[in-house]
């Protein structure tokens, strides 16, 4: 378990002592035939060098909890909670097959997964949320939970 969690920088919640680590950010995964594990490995290495935590995020434009969460990140509403978080975002409709082949299949979205060293999905994941105004509030503590588990295992 420690192997796939070593990408986490060990930043504690609210640690903004490093320059540039004051905002959660979303990086859109590129379209195309590139293998998901290779894309995720590259993103993990970049995040690690920058002192960020990487989580693979799968959503869709028609998913209300997905759009609410995405909009909250873009608006800076989650910066205090996740100042060092980088989400590598995939679109379920566009990327479904290549995500499933890489271990990122799920029954519900949004899906958040701490990736492994090999770029594949791990058991540290959460999926689904409630609809409506409470969606972000429902996702945040669960996301904090998997990140805390990943940090603890990386020690």
Secondary structure, 3 states (H helix, E strand, C coil): CHHHHCCCCCCCCCCCCCCCCCCCEEEECCCCCCCHHHHHHHHHHHHHHCCCEEEEEEECCCCHHHHHHHHHHHCCCCCCCCCCEEEEEEEHHHHHHHHHHCCCCCCCCCEEEEECCCCCEEEEEEECCCCCCCHHHHHHHHHHHHHHHHHHHHC
